[in-house]
């Protein structure tokens, strides 16, 4: 990959090896650089607001180089090599996506709908990944290939696919229930990560011959060490939470053009693998700034991680299937391709009619038993995303309002209940109805009232409730 000046996380020297005793000194230098850049940023933006650049804001050449590099990336995006046109002009699209996603996530979390919060998180994760792959503006890093000309596309596609794997199962909450959708989400994420790791491992087996085809002479002129840090409470005590990667810095000419680069896949640790002076390196002829370095531990770790993720996805899938088979049978609904498409992309009225068909499925009792147990009601409450205490009532029907030839509404004497829409004709239904509901509070004309949200109902002529719950007494 192209060697870049102006990185505050980078240390360049002519020392092939650095003793472990110097590691802490590098960490201190890095943290001091970060603190210094905070002051630089403050002065820079103050000058921009004032329209006056008379105040000197840089105390070191590295700070000036860092700001120039940041400005160049902001204006032109990441470029694989000087003068290249691989990246598209940056835009505000990622920022807009992130802002909208955070608004949805925060709103969903406040309302208690964590399922929607997770869905928004994975969708923005996917959107940013595909955006990165399309624009090539990010400096991506892949597990096997490191950072090279195609890493932004590969890493972006991987993130996009993993994000979709996490988001899609959440659309099936109405079918699987909240816990079932979360369970399926975990399975899909593990499966996606495992498949991506295994595909990457297979593709990396012949990188030397397939991508880095040309061997050329270069000059090793120094060594760069890049520090990265992990987050977490106590992670940085005594230097923990920091890691280093090392590479020789190469200068070479290819097809009449001068390059300065480092390994795409850098060496873990503080020690380099080559001496200063003339060396032989392998490059990608299509992208001469990409330099090969094999790393067997990386490949082995990737294979192990991939196999573990696939094994976990398989084990969880087995548990998931067993749970679904043993779960109380909810009202049946045809889950063909047309039904799934309607649930995901249909209009609000189409989705409502589809969900009402779940209630119609009660007309076909599960097995030979027409009893409604607490276990079945708990399952239905979970499917509809209801949590907390629920109640049962043998409610009195005030009237049946026919909407059209195929639909009617049940209107209850207790107007705290909402109307319940049904399909068919209301002939011979009687004046009682089985309802299961949760409570919610609302305000009307300055007065606080309690409403009853029905999540499950049944015809008492066809079903009998045998559980222990009772009507709300308030």
Buried (B, 14 or more C-beta within 10 A) or exposed (E): BBBBEBBBBBBBEEBBEBEEEEBEEBBEEBBEBEEBBEEBBEBBEEBEEEEEEEEEBBEEEBBBBBBEBBEEBEEBBBBBBEEBEBBEEBEEEBEEBEEEBEEBBEEBBEEEBBBBBBBBBBBBBBBBBBBBBBBBBBBBBBBBBBBBBBBBBBBBBBBBBBBBBBBBBBBBBBBBBBEBBBBBBBBBBBBBBBBBBBEBBEBBEEBBEEBBEBEBEBBBBBBBBBBEBEEEEEEBEEEEBBEBBBBBBBBBEBEEEEBBBBBBBBBEBBBBEBEBEEBEBBBBEEBBBBBBBEBEEBBEBBBEBBBBBBEBBEEBBEEBEEEEEEBBBBBBBEEEEEBEEBBEEBEEEEBEBBBBBBBBBBEEBBEEEEEBBBEBBBBBBBBBBBEEEBBBBEBEBBEBEEEEEEBBBBBBEEEBBBBBBBEEEBEEBEEEBBBBBBBEEEEEEEEEEEBBBBBBBBBBEEBEBEBEBEBBEE
